[in-house]
Amino acid sequence: MEPWLRSARLSPIPLDYTNEASNATLGLGLRRNRAANSRSRGSVFLNFGGPGDNGKEGLAASTGSYYDLIVVTRWYAGAGNIIRFSWYATEEERSAAATYPSLSGNASDVALGTNNVTSRVFANICYATQNRTGQFMISAFTARDHMLILDAPGEDGLLRYWGLSSVLGATLASMFPERIDKIVLDVVANPHEFYQKRDLQMLADMDKVFTGFCSECVATPDRCPLARNRTASKLEALYQFVENVKYYPIVLPIAGTPTLLD
């Protein structure tokens, strides 16, 4: 393990913050990248939008190496056992489900209805397999986990957060505004719509974002191989490629598991 990287576990912490009578606990998984400089200016909490730690090295450099970087994982139960979160009870069930891929919402005039019913089926399966622990894998509890870490010795009690999970960042700011120093929300979602299960705004400017990507790509061809001496308008012709793939899917010959691009 790199000398600047340390893993640890903070335990015990409550599994259910809403039930004071419960004695069920977790051991919170932590990964800390120590500041390269001898005197750290504090900790920055990172969230990559899911169970991953890609980009640790780049983020360490982008902070000027003056801050400790911390990644928190609410996964450990009991004596270090991992809370497994999957709606499939067996690998056979997972393989069977893969034969029924989700449809694009505009794939046909019946696609939305099909997706709606399929989503309900998966939700019921998920609840049946995860009803004991799944309810505790939520942003509000993860936010409280962060506060426990801020209260640990050596921390200054103020939160600095940089996250692809903008919903978690917004939840932290809403629940604990007096504990916030600085927050950077990357890839911003509307938290109000998220909690109301109406993520419509997330799709509102997708075309504008893609147009902006094309412009930036051709402006920096050394960093964007897609440019290939194209203009931004020529690059936007990728839209037509996407439209063609909807009608004529492509099989990608990936070793072991061919993948359908549709």
Rosetta blueprint (number, residue, H / E / L):
1 M L
2 E L
3 P L
4 W L
5 L E
6 R E
7 S E
8 A E
9 R E
10 L E
11 S E
12 P E
13 I E
14 P E
15 L L
16 D L
17 Y L
18 T L
19 N L
20 E L
21 A L
22 S L
23 N L
24 A L
25 T E
26 L E
27 G E
28 L E
29 G E
30 L E
31 R E
32 R E
33 N E
34 R L
35 A L
36 A L
37 N L
38 S L
39 R L
40 S L
41 R L
42 G L
43 S E
44 V E
45 F E
46 L E
47 N E
48 F L
49 G L
50 G L
51 P L
52 G L
53 D L
54 N L
55 G L
56 K H
57 E H
58 G H
59 L H
60 A H
61 A H
62 S H
63 T L
64 G L
65 S L
66 Y L
67 Y L
68 D E
69 L E
70 I E
71 V E
72 V E
73 T E
74 R E
75 W E
76 Y E
77 A E
78 G L
79 A L
80 G L
81 N E
82 I E
83 I L
84 R L
85 F L
86 S L
87 W L
88 Y L
89 A L
90 T L
91 E H
92 E H
93 E H
94 R H
95 S H
96 A H
97 A H
98 A L
99 T L
100 Y L
101 P L
102 S L
103 L L
104 S L
105 G L
106 N L
107 A L
108 S L
109 D L
110 V L
111 A H
112 L H
113 G H
114 T H
115 N H
116 N H
117 V H
118 T H
119 S H
120 R H
121 V H
122 F H
123 A H
124 N H
125 I H
126 C H
127 Y H
128 A H
129 T H
130 Q H
131 N L
132 R L
133 T L
134 G H
135 Q H
136 F H
137 M L
138 I L
139 S H
140 A H
141 F H
142 T H
143 A H
144 R H
145 D H
146 H H
147 M H
148 L H
149 I H
150 L H
151 D L
152 A L
153 P L
154 G L
155 E L
156 D L
157 G L
158 L L
159 L E
160 R E
161 Y E
162 W E
163 G E
164 L L
165 S L
166 S H
167 V H
168 L H
169 G H
170 A H
171 T H
172 L H
173 A H
174 S H
175 M H
176 F L
177 P H
178 E H
179 R H
180 I E
181 D E
182 K E
183 I E
184 V E
185 L E
186 D L
187 V L
188 V L
189 A L
190 N L
191 P H
192 H H
193 E H
194 F H
195 Y H
196 Q L
197 K L
198 R L
199 D L
200 L L
201 Q H
202 M H
203 L H
204 A L
205 D L
206 M H
207 D H
208 K H
209 V H
210 F H
211 T H
212 G H
213 F H
214 C H
215 S H
216 E H
217 C H
218 V H
219 A H
220 T L
221 P L
222 D L
223 R L
224 C L
225 P L
226 L L
227 A L
228 R L
229 N L
230 R L
231 T L
232 A H
233 S H
234 K H
235 L H
236 E L
237 A L
238 L H
239 Y H
240 Q H
241 F H
242 V H
243 E H
244 N H
245 V H
246 K H
247 Y H
248 Y L
249 P L
250 I E
251 V E
252 L E
253 P L
254 I L
255 A L
256 G L
257 T L
258 P L
259 T E
260 L E
261 L E
262 D L
